[in-house]
Amino acid sequence: MDSLTPELVRHLSAPVHSIVVEAYNDALVPLFLWVAPLVLVSAVLLLFIQEKPLSTTLER
């Protein structure tokens, strides 16, 4: 068993299936709760970035 694929999880016995699904749920929910506000703050900050056209000449 190199990796835990959805197909493999579907074929697990009910108690083991429940443990695996709950483990993934317990791991991913806190991650989502940290990432969602970060994405929201990033989107708001992006509104304040001013567009600056690329230069067409090389100034030295």
Protein Blocks (a to p, Z undefined) as FASTA:
>chain_A
ZZccfklmmmpcfklmmmmmmmmmmmmmmmmmmmmmmmmmmmmmmmmpccddddfbdcZZ
